[in-house]
Amino acid sequence: MDIVAQAARTFGNAPAIITAERHWSFADLDGDTARIAAAFEAKGLLLGDIVALVAPNSASLLLALMALMRMGAVAAPVNHRFPANHIEGVLARLNPAMTLDASALETFVADALARTESRFTAASDMSRPVSIIHTSASSGKPKAAMHSLSNHYYSAKGSAENLPFGPGDCWLLSLPLYHVGGYSMLYKCLIDGGALAVPSPDESLTESLASFPVTHLSLVPTQLYRMLRADGGPERLQRLKALLLGGSAVSEPLLREAVGEKIPLYLTYGSTEMSTQVTTSPAPVTSAEGDSGVVLTYREVAIAEDGEILVKGECLFMGYFDESGLRTGRDSDGWFHTGDMGELSEDGRLTVLGRKDSMFISGGENIHPEEIEKALCSIDGIEEAVVVPAPDVEYGMRPVAWIKVQKQGGPDDATIITSLRGTLGRLKTPVRLTRIQEWRTIPGSAKIDRGWYRKLAEG
């Protein structure tokens, strides 16, 4: 299936990509990506070849990703913010047939668009691989997840059945294209007919919302917190049709604030391996209960005996790619073990409890750090928290916490301890609180490096 050509036939001159400099219609995309696909073929690229793209979001990157998908190559967008030695390691494992950094990509696309030749061999097999997206890797080396065209196609179809995104709509590309949440937008655009707004890399979120006719937006909780405090931020969010919030747990106070501001907020749970969304709110949330919504079509969810969330379906990736080839991520029954703990209600609503590998035992009781973090963030004045285990002679392990408080100050330790003992009990209350101004993050990512804090606590 050539979904770019199909989109051109279906949506024609409707806007597809919007930048500050230019608008592309779906018909424009068909012609431009055909020329880029022809240029890739002229360089000797064959069906199944891997192309690494080490570049920030841009219209050129979007066009190149679509062109590679059309002619059957495998696009591997790489986090350009990784340290140089990390990028070298990723590329060594991918062993791509071609690598393009930001400068080379812009030149290649510009040269391709200047060509008159637009004939290429379109790949039609839905089961063919089209992308390699690296997991965010909260700890350890990121894994290279390979997806088929079918995976991304059904991911977008199921998402649209729950949250429509059609002609006249505009989704801000606020997530990087090397992230599955960003890359998936390519398919939402082509299959559903909405436009993607591509801001310049140095533009703030507030500026982007003012510059483009945005109706749909994807954020992580930290971004939502900042937008609610930005000048005019709540008003801009209120005008949206939908704000999709995921990426990490949402604190009850933040959720309550967003609901109070009447923001059309949809909570979602997903993973790289499932091609992005697994569950999503069926309608804007109206309370601070904070489950992750219902299971979308083309997905299946089950809870293992130990409480782990298991997933499978049309969206489940092909497997992990490394030097030895492709290895499956499924068990003997076809399920992928997410490493997340959760509960599934009778009506199919999923509540995510935390990471399986972050749980520890203290005094014979299972402790989920996420439960303590949620309780900490429910205390007025605490913005974010990280809880990890620290060795203890008597209990084996006890929780310790790092907290980030509001600039105007925050509650003192005694107030925090009293509150937590009242809600969680003495055993789950951290034995040590450390205030910080900035988090230690994973290199090249905005994600908190929990492994670093765990090692610090063990030290």
Backbone torsions as a table, in degrees:
resi	resn	phi	psi	omega
1	MET	NA	129.3	175.5
2	ASP	-100.0	92.6	-172.0
3	ILE	-74.5	-18.1	175.4
4	VAL	-71.8	-47.1	178.1
5	ALA	-63.1	-39.1	179.0
6	GLN	-64.8	-40.6	177.9
7	ALA	-63.4	-38.6	178.5
8	ALA	-63.2	-40.3	178.7
9	ARG	-68.1	-36.8	-174.9
10	THR	-80.9	-43.6	-171.1
11	PHE	-108.9	-12.8	171.8
12	GLY	52.1	-115.4	-174.3
13	ASN	-91.0	8.8	174.9
14	ALA	-65.0	146.5	-179.2
15	PRO	-65.0	138.7	-178.6
16	ALA	-118.7	-45.6	177.3
17	ILE	-128.9	132.7	-179.3
18	ILE	-124.9	124.8	171.5
19	THR	-124.7	176.0	177.9
20	ALA	-65.7	-25.5	-175.1
21	GLU	-97.2	-27.5	-171.1
22	ARG	-157.2	154.1	170.2
23	HIS	-113.9	135.3	173.3
24	TRP	-109.2	131.7	170.3
25	SER	-85.6	172.4	176.2
26	PHE	-65.8	-33.1	175.4
27	ALA	-65.2	-40.3	176.8
28	ASP	-60.9	-42.8	-179.5
29	LEU	-59.6	-41.5	-179.3
30	ASP	-57.9	-48.4	-178.8
31	GLY	-69.7	-46.4	-176.0
32	ASP	-67.4	-44.1	-179.1
33	THR	-70.9	-26.6	174.4
34	ALA	-64.8	-41.8	178.2
35	ARG	-65.7	-38.9	179.2
36	ILE	-68.7	-40.2	176.9
37	ALA	-61.2	-41.5	178.1
38	ALA	-63.2	-37.5	178.8
39	ALA	-67.1	-38.3	176.3
40	PHE	-63.8	-43.5	178.7
41	GLU	-62.4	-37.3	179.7
42	ALA	-64.9	-24.5	177.1
43	LYS	-82.5	-0.4	177.2
44	GLY	95.4	6.9	179.2
45	LEU	-67.3	138.8	-178.1
46	LEU	-118.6	167.4	177.1
47	LEU	-54.2	126.4	177.4
48	GLY	90.0	-7.6	177.1
49	ASP	-67.0	145.8	-180.0
50	ILE	-95.3	133.0	175.4
51	VAL	-120.6	119.1	178.0
52	ALA	-90.3	132.7	-178.3
53	LEU	-124.3	107.7	-175.5
54	VAL	-105.9	83.7	-171.4
55	ALA	-157.1	153.8	175.8
56	PRO	-75.0	169.9	177.9
57	ASN	-56.1	137.9	175.5
58	SER	-166.1	164.6	174.8
59	ALA	-62.3	-36.9	179.6
60	SER	-61.8	-40.4	178.8
61	LEU	-66.0	-42.7	177.8
62	LEU	-59.9	-47.2	-180.0
63	LEU	-61.8	-41.7	179.8
64	ALA	-64.8	-41.2	179.2
65	LEU	-62.5	-41.3	177.7
66	MET	-66.4	-40.6	-179.7
67	ALA	-64.0	-43.3	179.5
68	LEU	-63.8	-40.2	177.9
69	MET	-62.4	-38.9	-177.6
70	ARG	-67.3	-39.1	-173.9
71	MET	-97.2	5.8	169.6
72	GLY	91.6	7.8	174.5
73	ALA	-83.0	167.6	-178.3
74	VAL	-106.5	115.0	-179.8
75	ALA	-83.9	132.2	177.8
76	ALA	-126.1	81.4	176.2
77	PRO	-68.5	131.1	-174.2
78	VAL	-115.6	141.2	178.7
79	ASN	-61.2	108.1	-177.3
80	HIS	-71.2	-12.5	-179.6
81	ARG	-89.2	-3.7	174.3
82	PHE	-61.3	149.7	171.0
83	PRO	-57.2	152.2	-175.3
84	ALA	-54.8	-42.4	-178.2
85	ASN	-68.6	-29.0	176.9
86	HIS	-69.6	-43.9	177.6
87	ILE	-60.8	-42.1	179.3
88	GLU	-59.9	-40.3	178.6
89	GLY	-65.7	-42.3	178.1
90	VAL	-61.2	-45.7	-178.8
91	LEU	-65.8	-36.3	179.1
92	ALA	-63.6	-38.6	179.8
93	ARG	-73.0	-34.3	179.5
94	LEU	-74.8	-34.7	-176.0
95	ASN	48.2	59.2	-173.3
96	PRO	-72.5	154.5	174.6
97	ALA	-73.6	-24.4	178.9
98	MET	-150.6	142.8	174.8
99	THR	-128.2	131.1	178.8
100	LEU	-126.1	122.2	171.1
101	ASP	-86.8	-176.0	-173.4
102	ALA	-58.8	-45.3	-177.9
103	SER	-66.4	-46.3	-179.1
104	ALA	-65.5	-35.4	179.1
105	LEU	-64.2	-46.9	-179.6
106	GLU	-60.5	-42.1	179.4
107	THR	-65.7	-44.0	-178.3
108	PHE	-61.6	-46.3	-178.1
109	VAL	-66.9	-43.0	179.0
110	ALA	-60.3	-43.8	178.7
111	ASP	-64.7	-39.8	-179.2
112	ALA	-65.1	-40.4	-178.2
113	LEU	-70.9	-20.2	177.6
114	ALA	-81.6	-10.2	-179.3
115	ARG	-77.7	157.3	172.9
116	THR	-96.5	-21.4	-178.4
117	GLU	-74.0	125.1	179.6
118	SER	-132.3	13.4	179.1
119	ARG	-86.2	133.9	177.6
120	PHE	-150.8	167.6	179.0
121	THR	-92.4	108.1	-178.5
122	ALA	-75.8	135.2	176.4
123	ALA	-88.4	135.2	-173.6
124	SER	-113.9	-14.4	-174.8
125	ASP	-71.0	117.6	-179.3
126	MET	-67.0	-23.6	-176.8
127	SER	-86.2	-1.1	-177.6
128	ARG	-71.0	149.4	175.6
129	PRO	-72.2	139.3	178.9
130	VAL	-125.7	-17.3	-176.4
131	SER	-149.3	153.9	167.4
132	ILE	-127.1	115.0	-179.6
133	ILE	-116.7	129.6	-180.0
134	HIS	-83.2	139.0	176.3
135	THR	-65.4	159.1	-176.9
136	SER	-74.5	-18.8	172.3
137	ALA	55.0	77.4	175.5
138	SER	-60.6	-28.1	174.6
139	SER	-149.1	146.1	177.8
140	GLY	79.8	-170.6	-176.2
141	LYS	-79.0	133.5	178.0
142	PRO	-63.1	144.1	179.2
143	LYS	-96.5	146.9	-179.0
144	ALA	-95.1	105.3	-177.5
145	ALA	-92.3	124.5	179.3
146	MET	-98.1	132.2	-179.6
147	HIS	-119.9	150.6	174.3
148	SER	-93.8	167.2	173.9
149	LEU	-60.2	-38.4	179.7
150	SER	-61.6	-41.4	178.2
151	ASN	-55.4	-52.1	-177.4
152	HIS	-69.9	-35.9	-178.7
153	TYR	-62.1	-50.6	-177.6
154	TYR	-73.8	-26.1	173.2
155	SER	-61.8	-46.8	179.6
156	ALA	-67.5	-39.9	179.6
157	LYS	-61.7	-46.5	-179.2
158	GLY	-67.1	-35.7	177.4
159	SER	-63.7	-44.6	-177.2
160	ALA	-67.7	-30.4	177.9
161	GLU	-65.2	-28.3	179.0
162	ASN	-92.8	-39.3	-176.4
163	LEU	-133.5	91.7	-175.2
164	PRO	-59.2	145.2	178.5
165	PHE	-146.2	87.8	-171.4
166	GLY	-118.5	-171.0	179.4
167	PRO	-53.0	135.6	-175.6
168	GLY	96.0	-18.3	176.3
169	ASP	-88.6	158.6	180.0
170	CYS	-143.5	121.3	-179.6
171	TRP	-106.2	124.4	178.3
172	LEU	-73.6	127.5	178.3
173	LEU	-78.7	79.8	-175.1
174	SER	-92.9	-10.2	178.4
175	LEU	-107.2	147.0	-178.6
176	PRO	-67.8	148.5	-178.4
177	LEU	-72.5	-11.3	173.5
178	TYR	-83.8	-6.0	175.7
179	HIS	-97.7	143.5	-176.7
180	VAL	-61.3	-31.1	177.7
181	GLY	-67.4	-31.6	176.1
182	GLY	-78.9	-47.2	-178.8
183	TYR	-61.3	-35.4	-178.5
184	SER	-63.3	-23.1	-179.5
185	MET	-63.1	-29.2	177.4
186	LEU	-55.6	-43.1	-176.9
187	TYR	-78.4	-35.2	174.9
188	LYS	-58.4	-42.3	179.7
189	CYS	-63.7	-52.7	-173.6
190	LEU	-70.6	-34.5	-175.7
191	ILE	-87.4	-36.4	-173.3
192	ASP	-98.0	-23.9	174.9
193	GLY	95.8	4.9	174.4
194	GLY	-82.5	165.1	-178.8
195	ALA	-96.8	153.2	173.3
196	LEU	-107.7	127.7	173.9
197	ALA	-95.5	125.3	-176.9
198	VAL	-110.4	102.1	-179.9
199	PRO	-77.9	162.6	174.5
200	SER	-71.3	149.7	-174.5
201	PRO	-58.5	-28.1	-176.3
202	ASP	-93.6	6.2	-178.4
203	GLU	-87.5	135.2	179.0
204	SER	-74.1	163.3	178.9
205	LEU	-61.2	-41.5	178.8
206	THR	-61.5	-43.1	178.6
207	GLU	-64.4	-40.0	-179.3
208	SER	-65.0	-40.4	179.6
209	LEU	-66.4	-27.4	177.3
210	ALA	-81.9	-24.8	-173.6
211	SER	-88.0	-26.6	-173.4
212	PHE	-121.0	155.6	179.1
213	PRO	-81.2	61.9	-170.9
214	VAL	-73.7	131.1	174.5
215	THR	-113.9	-24.1	-177.8
216	HIS	-129.8	144.4	-175.8
217	LEU	-148.8	140.5	174.2
218	SER	-112.1	129.7	179.7
219	LEU	-137.3	161.6	166.1
220	VAL	-102.2	161.9	-174.2
221	PRO	-53.8	-38.5	-179.9
222	THR	-61.6	-41.0	178.4
223	GLN	-65.1	-40.1	178.9
224	LEU	-64.2	-42.7	178.8
225	TYR	-56.6	-44.7	-177.8
226	ARG	-69.9	-38.4	179.8
227	MET	-65.2	-35.6	179.9
228	LEU	-67.3	-19.0	-179.4
229	ARG	-106.7	-3.6	178.2
230	ALA	-78.1	151.2	178.3
231	ASP	-61.2	117.2	-179.2
232	GLY	77.8	1.7	-177.2
233	GLY	-59.2	-52.8	-179.6
234	PRO	-57.1	-39.9	-179.0
235	GLU	-63.9	-39.6	179.1
236	ARG	-66.5	-39.2	-179.7
237	LEU	-69.9	-33.2	179.3
238	GLN	-64.5	-27.4	-177.1
239	ARG	-81.0	-7.8	-179.6
240	LEU	-72.8	157.3	168.9
241	LYS	-79.8	-34.5	-177.5
242	ALA	-158.3	138.9	172.2
243	LEU	-121.2	112.1	-178.5
244	LEU	-90.5	118.4	-174.6
245	LEU	-115.7	123.4	179.3
246	GLY	-159.1	-162.5	177.4
247	GLY	96.1	-30.8	177.9
248	SER	-166.3	172.4	-178.3
249	ALA	-64.0	144.7	179.9
250	VAL	-104.3	126.3	180.0
251	SER	-70.4	150.3	-179.2
252	GLU	-60.9	-43.0	178.9
253	PRO	-61.5	-39.3	179.4
254	LEU	-66.2	-42.5	179.0
255	LEU	-63.9	-43.1	179.6
256	ARG	-62.6	-40.4	179.7
257	GLU	-65.0	-44.3	-179.7
258	ALA	-64.4	-41.8	177.9
259	VAL	-63.7	-40.4	179.0
260	GLY	-64.2	-29.8	178.0
261	GLU	-83.7	1.8	178.4
262	LYS	59.9	42.6	177.1
263	ILE	-87.5	133.2	-178.3
264	PRO	-73.2	78.5	-169.1
265	LEU	-96.2	127.8	174.7
266	TYR	-115.9	124.5	177.6
267	LEU	-90.7	144.3	-177.0
268	THR	-141.5	150.8	173.1
269	TYR	-126.5	133.7	-179.9
270	GLY	-157.9	-173.6	179.6
271	SER	-158.5	160.0	175.7
272	THR	-59.3	-43.7	-175.9
273	GLU	-63.4	-26.5	179.5
274	MET	-99.4	19.0	174.7
275	SER	65.0	23.8	174.9
276	THR	109.9	-118.2	-168.0
277	GLN	-63.2	137.8	171.5
278	VAL	-111.3	-49.3	176.0
279	THR	-127.7	153.5	178.1
280	THR	-154.2	148.4	176.0
281	SER	-56.4	135.7	179.2
282	PRO	-76.5	-11.7	178.5
283	ALA	-157.6	163.6	178.2
284	PRO	-54.3	136.4	-177.1
285	VAL	-69.6	145.1	-177.5
286	THR	-122.5	2.7	178.3
287	SER	-143.0	171.7	-177.4
288	ALA	-96.6	22.2	-179.4
289	GLU	-67.8	-39.6	166.5
290	GLY	78.1	30.5	171.3
291	ASP	-73.7	172.3	-173.6
292	SER	-97.3	15.9	174.1
293	GLY	91.2	-165.0	-175.5
294	VAL	-100.6	158.2	178.6
295	VAL	-70.8	126.0	-179.5
296	LEU	-76.4	159.8	178.0
297	THR	-64.1	155.0	-176.9
298	TYR	72.1	11.9	175.2
299	ARG	-128.1	153.0	171.1
300	GLU	-129.4	143.3	178.4
301	VAL	-132.6	138.1	174.2
302	ALA	-138.9	158.9	176.6
303	ILE	-112.4	122.4	179.7
304	ALA	-69.9	168.2	-178.5
305	GLU	-58.3	-32.1	-179.4
306	ASP	-87.7	3.1	177.7
307	GLY	95.4	1.1	-179.4
308	GLU	-74.7	142.7	177.9
309	ILE	-80.8	125.2	177.1
310	LEU	-112.0	141.8	-177.9
311	VAL	-137.4	153.2	170.5
312	LYS	-162.1	-177.4	-179.2
313	GLY	130.3	-172.5	-177.2
314	GLU	-62.5	-23.1	-175.6
315	CYS	-89.3	-9.5	-175.3
316	LEU	-68.9	129.3	-172.8
317	PHE	-59.2	167.4	-178.1
318	MET	-74.5	-34.5	-179.5
319	GLY	152.5	-177.6	178.9
320	TYR	-93.3	134.9	-178.5
321	PHE	-103.6	132.4	174.0
322	ASP	-148.0	-167.5	-174.8
323	GLU	-57.8	-29.5	-177.0
324	SER	-88.7	-1.9	179.1
325	GLY	116.7	-148.9	-176.0
326	LEU	-103.1	126.8	176.7
327	ARG	-121.3	142.3	-174.7
328	THR	-70.1	154.0	174.1
329	GLY	-112.5	12.3	-175.5
330	ARG	-103.0	152.7	172.7
331	ASP	-85.2	-174.3	-174.5
332	SER	-65.3	-19.1	178.6
333	ASP	-99.6	6.8	176.7
334	GLY	88.9	3.8	-178.7
335	TRP	-87.5	144.9	170.6
336	PHE	-100.2	129.7	179.8
337	HIS	-89.8	110.5	-170.9
338	THR	-73.1	-23.7	-173.1
339	GLY	83.4	-0.7	176.4
340	ASP	-100.9	147.8	176.8
341	MET	-101.3	142.9	-178.1
342	GLY	-163.2	178.0	177.4
343	GLU	-132.0	140.2	-179.5
344	LEU	-120.3	120.7	-178.5
345	SER	-77.1	169.3	-179.1
346	GLU	-63.2	-29.8	179.4
347	ASP	-91.1	15.2	171.9
348	GLY	82.1	20.7	177.8
349	ARG	-94.5	134.4	-176.1
350	LEU	-102.9	133.3	172.0
351	THR	-116.6	120.8	-179.4
352	VAL	-91.5	126.2	-175.3
353	LEU	-95.9	-28.3	-179.5
354	GLY	152.0	-176.1	-179.0
355	ARG	-84.6	136.7	178.3
356	LYS	-62.0	-39.9	-176.2
357	ASP	-80.0	-5.6	177.4
358	SER	-94.2	-13.1	179.6
359	MET	-67.3	144.6	175.5
360	PHE	-142.1	167.1	-176.8
361	ILE	-108.5	129.9	178.2
362	SER	-130.0	116.0	-179.7
363	GLY	59.3	32.1	178.6
364	GLY	85.9	0.6	-178.5
365	GLU	-111.3	139.1	175.8
366	ASN	-71.6	127.6	-179.9
367	ILE	-115.7	124.2	174.9
368	HIS	-101.8	111.2	-178.8
369	PRO	-54.4	-34.4	-177.8
370	GLU	-61.9	-33.7	177.7
371	GLU	-64.0	-41.1	-180.0
372	ILE	-70.5	-40.4	178.1
373	GLU	-61.0	-40.6	179.2
374	LYS	-63.9	-41.1	178.8
375	ALA	-66.3	-39.1	177.9
376	LEU	-62.5	-45.8	-177.1
377	CYS	-72.3	-11.8	175.7
378	SER	-82.1	-9.4	178.0
379	ILE	-83.6	126.4	-177.1
380	ASP	-56.4	127.1	178.2
381	GLY	105.8	-15.3	178.9
382	ILE	-99.7	121.2	-177.0
383	GLU	-86.9	-48.9	-177.2
384	GLU	-144.0	157.9	-179.6
385	ALA	-150.1	148.2	173.0
386	VAL	-129.7	129.4	-179.2
387	VAL	-121.1	131.9	178.0
388	VAL	-137.8	163.9	178.5
389	PRO	-84.1	146.6	173.9
390	ALA	-125.1	140.8	-179.0
391	PRO	-57.6	142.3	179.6
392	ASP	-143.5	130.9	-175.9
393	VAL	-61.7	-42.3	-174.7
394	GLU	-81.6	-45.1	-172.1
395	TYR	-100.6	-7.9	-175.3
396	GLY	89.8	-58.6	176.0
397	MET	-142.2	147.2	171.9
398	ARG	-135.8	148.5	-179.6
399	PRO	-74.5	139.9	169.9
400	VAL	-126.3	154.8	-172.8
401	ALA	-135.1	144.2	166.8
402	TRP	-109.7	134.5	-177.7
403	ILE	-130.1	148.0	174.6
404	LYS	-115.3	120.2	-175.8
405	VAL	-106.3	165.7	178.0
406	GLN	-62.6	151.3	-175.0
407	LYS	-59.5	-31.5	-178.6
408	GLN	-75.6	3.0	-179.7
409	GLY	118.6	-156.0	-178.6
410	GLY	175.9	-179.8	-178.9
411	PRO	-66.6	149.7	176.5
412	ASP	-79.6	169.9	-175.3
413	ASP	-59.0	-41.2	-177.3
414	ALA	-61.8	-40.7	179.2
415	THR	-65.3	-41.8	-179.8
416	ILE	-64.3	-47.6	-178.3
417	ILE	-61.2	-44.0	179.8
418	THR	-61.5	-42.7	-179.7
419	SER	-64.2	-45.9	-177.7
420	LEU	-67.3	-38.4	178.4
421	ARG	-64.0	-31.7	178.8
422	GLY	-73.1	-32.4	-176.8
423	THR	-97.8	-33.1	-174.4
424	LEU	-112.2	-23.4	-173.6
425	GLY	96.7	166.4	-174.2
426	ARG	-66.6	-39.2	-173.6
427	LEU	-65.3	-35.4	-178.1
428	LYS	-88.9	-5.8	179.5
429	THR	-77.7	126.3	-178.9
430	PRO	-56.0	141.5	178.7
431	VAL	-86.9	-9.5	178.8
432	ARG	-149.6	135.1	177.3
433	LEU	-118.3	131.7	177.8
434	THR	-126.4	125.7	178.5
435	ARG	-89.0	138.4	178.1
436	ILE	-134.0	162.2	177.5
437	GLN	-101.5	-34.4	179.0
438	GLU	-136.5	145.6	-179.6
439	TRP	-83.7	150.1	166.8
440	ARG	-79.9	122.0	-176.8
441	THR	-112.8	161.9	175.6
442	ILE	-65.4	134.2	-178.6
443	PRO	-51.6	129.4	179.5
444	GLY	77.2	12.8	-177.4
445	SER	-141.4	158.5	174.6
446	ALA	-91.7	2.4	-176.1
447	LYS	-79.3	135.0	-179.9
448	ILE	-63.1	134.0	-179.6
449	ASP	-84.3	85.0	-177.2
450	ARG	-64.3	-33.0	178.5
451	GLY	-61.1	-37.0	179.1
452	TRP	-65.1	-42.8	180.0
453	TYR	-68.6	-33.2	178.1
454	ARG	-66.2	-42.4	178.0
455	LYS	-65.1	-36.7	178.3
456	LEU	-62.6	-40.3	179.2
457	ALA	-68.8	-32.6	-179.4
458	GLU	-74.3	-24.1	-175.0
459	GLY	-68.3	NA	NA
